[in-house]
Amino acid sequence: MGQAASQGEHLEDAFMRTLGLQIQHLAPGEAVVAG
């Protein structure tokens, strides 16, 4: 179960990174405000 939780964290991190890149690409100003 520990490995599953770790994988979930990695997936969430990757998802947030991708989302951040998309936001930066679409609206850099909003990305900065969102932090």
N, C-alpha and C positions, 0 to 999 in steps of 0.2 A: 504493500500500500504506500510505503514511503516513496518508492520509485514512481508510482502513478502520480502522487502529489507533486513530485519534482518535475515530472513531464508536464503536468498542468501548468506549473509556474513558468516553465520555459515557453510553452505555447502562448500563455497570456502575455509574457514579455515580448515575444516575437510579434504577436498581434498588435500590442500597443506601439511597438516600433514601426510596424507597417502603417498603422493608422496615423501615427505622427508624421511619417514621410508623406502620406497622402494629403494630410491637412497642410503640411508645409508646401507641397506642390500646388495645391489648390488656392490656399490663402496664407502666405507666409506671415502676414500681420496677425491673423487670428491665432496662428500656431504659437507665436511669441506670447500673446496674451494668455493663451490656455496654459502656457508653461510646460 
